[in-house]
Amino acid sequence: MDILLKFSLSVLVIAGLLLLMPGIKTTKAYCAFVVAIPISILNMLIAPTFGLCEIPISALYFGLVIVALDTLLLWFFGMILKGIKVDGFGWAFVFAIILSFIIYLVELVFEPGYFQIMS
């Protein structure tokens, strides 16, 4: 998938989740995009790194690392930005799990062979 399209879809998914999740409150829509951009960039930089690993269990590590980093980033942004409030670490973790699942589904739709090549 084209990197710009992947980035745009990722930002839209993250911003949509931030606006829809009950435990995460945003005062303005642009705050969701401010948070979505660094999370998308980090996810796009980490994915190729773990994709190069030839260990069969690397997909599991990759998923855990992405979920942990997304959780910490959202929780961090919730503490420092005035426009977004995360109601605890648990909501950030739920966000990260849902985000990983949706991104996985998007990858399956746009690149059906992507995950088969990695394993």
Beta strands, then each sheet from edge to edge (+ up, - down):
strand 1: 24-26
strand 2: 84-86
sheet 1: 1+ 2-
end
